[in-house]
Amino acid sequence: MIDKIAAEIDDELIGMRRDIHRHPDLAGAERRTSALVAERLRAAGLAVATGVGGHGVVAVLDGAGEGPTVAYRADMDAVDDDELFDCAFASQVPGAAHLCGHDLHTAIGVGIALVLARLRKQLNGRVVFVFQPAEETCEGARAMIEDGVLERTPPREIYALHCGSNPVGTFAVGPGQPGQDRFRIELAAPGAADDAKRLVAMIDGLSTVGRPQTPGQLQQFMDDMQNPDGPLARFVYALSHSSSGDDGARVHAYLRAWPESRYAEIREEVRRWMDALPRGRVEFTEPPLPAMVCSPELNAAAASYLRGTLGADAVMVLHAAYPFNGEDFAYFLHQVSGAMFYLGVANPEAGINGVPHSPDFAADEHAIGIGVRAMAGFLSHRLDALA
């Protein structure tokens, strides 16, 4: 039944994705996208609240029978950049583009809700759909939580999809994504510029990995992520730059690390460096963005379900996090057990790389229907498993 209903709305969801792609909303300004989502879900009979944590939308679907609550999150905002991939539905907004696939995430989230709304008589429990603003600035999840999204209808579990560079028709499950940390160093003259150069070299020297520059290097990363004891079991990726003037010099640093305990270790190491520089001080402006840590048990449950539905070869199991991306879905997973899965959107034969945040990012739109079918079925399955 799920396949039949999903097939009926495939074209509608592709049209919605293209509409959102043409008219991207930057983080914190998702007025158009959130209004589109709210209108479509109200029409499907869901109880919809808007303005949650900014332009967030929360839609509640109650099944015919009593039961547990699960949640599904989709992010809506675009990247503040221009796209290079030439398509008929390219962004019409200069400086804004859906280079991370949030247009697909939104359309898939709406599609899951539409399918399950048609099947509500068969559902025992509640599904809460969370359409989140401001993921790109890592502000939206925390804002929605502070606005009470998890208290209004507390879920037992929460899930999300993210576009991945795995082939269309496949999924990947894994441990999560690293958080991030930032700090600033102020150095007083004289000698500040030279001290800053040395600190930049020391900070960048913390890195144990570098960004892949070729398809072969990217494939090696994917291979390493499937190795439980590979080179990505522990990593640091650090970037820094300096500026100087008559009043001294400044160093700005950014890093991602895994496991999460590395942040405290690195902060302590930087403080030791600064102890040797009496004319300098380091400022950690806020706690690190937490790592997104998925539930191993729920990853395993998803892998089992998806293999049973899509085939044994349709699921890749990752044992390490990709070092260069982070996710503020981490804030939800610090409150509720859950997981994020990676939906394959790449189609190399069609010139579609599926690499989020690359300037030529593109996605095979067949992935929309695949994501809707898989997650509508999985959420229904989890309601039954938790009952």
Secondary structure, 3 states (H helix, E strand, C coil): CHHHHHHHHHHHHHHHHHHHHHCCCECCCCHHHHHHHHHHHHHCCCEEEEEECCCEEEEEEECCEEEEEEEEEEECCEECCCCCCCCCCCCCCCCCECCCCHHHHHHHHHHHHHHHHHCHHHCEEEEEEEEECCCCCCCHHHHHHHCCHHHHCCCCEEEEEEEEEEECCCEEECCEECCEEEEEEEECCCCHHHHHHHHHHHHHCCCCCCCCCCHHHHHHHHHHHCCCCCCCCCEEEEEEEEEEECCEEEEEEEEEEECCCHHHHHHHHHHHHHHCCCCEEEECCCCCECCEECCHHHHHHHHHHHHHHHCHHHEEECCCCCCCCCCCHHHHHCCCEEEEEEEEEEEHHHCECCCCCCCCCCCCCHHHHHHHHHHHHHHHHHHHHHC
